[in-house]
Amino acid sequence: MFGRKGLNPAPKRVSTMEELAEAQGHIASLDHAHVAGEMFFELCYKQLAQGGDAVGIEDFIGLLASAGGVACIATSLIEWEFVRMGPFEGDPILEQQIGGKTYFCGDLPTRYLYESQFSLLNIALPYAMKHGAAIEHDFLHEPVAHAMKTVGTPQFGVPRLPAANRLNAKPLELARTAWPQADHLFDTVQLALQFRPAALGFAIGKAFDTAGTVIDPLVMATIAVECAVPMSMSDPHQFWGDRQRLKANAA
């Protein structure tokens, strides 16, 4: 008689981020995100300090926050592939094409950026508050509105900071350096995709702790927001070529 012995079972259908993490063997926990975030902090700090010069805290926070913003939209687009297959409410992802570039907004990137308990800024900003930053409830509303209003213009993604605290590079340039490295490190330590914005929130928080007595904590928080918000609206595909080169070189 013919039987089915030796036939491979049909692969289990993956329909949520949690199931994806399980299928990939990734770890979906806040504790692991905390560890991974601190690892990325140390990696970036060592790279910036290699020349023996002092690490500029404004640029360092900008580097981490820019990568964090990209992590929010990159994770959102992966989750959207699951969400779009079933019924959903609201606007999970909205896409806009301007001048040949793609920009995003919607419920998913907002959740990973600041709305959920484990979002990038919901984890990072309390560290600044711990050092005395008086962050009001609507601290994020104006930067989000400004970023949306300036999409497709030269003002998009240009941090509005005091002259003494301006960055040496724009968030887009910082993200091009940092996000591929963050994503590669998080792959290596098997951190689940939906916890990667949180990991970068912890990395930003450690930067706040490190510079807590050096710079006004409200300025630190402002740098993080001014970099993360526009990067969470930017197309992550523009960085994926850098990520693939990084993976190839690390193999």
Secondary structure by P-SEA (a helix, b strand, c coil): ccccccccccccccccaaaaaaaacccccaaaaaaaaaaaaaaaaaaaacccccccaaaaaaaaaaaaaaaaaaaaaaaaaaaaacccccccbbbbbcccccccccaaaaaaccccccccccccaaaaaaaccccccccaaaaaaaaaaaccccccccccccccccccccaaaaaaacaaaaaaaaaaacccccaaaaaaaaaaaaaaaaacccccaaaaaaaaaacaaaaaacccccaaaaaaaaaaaac
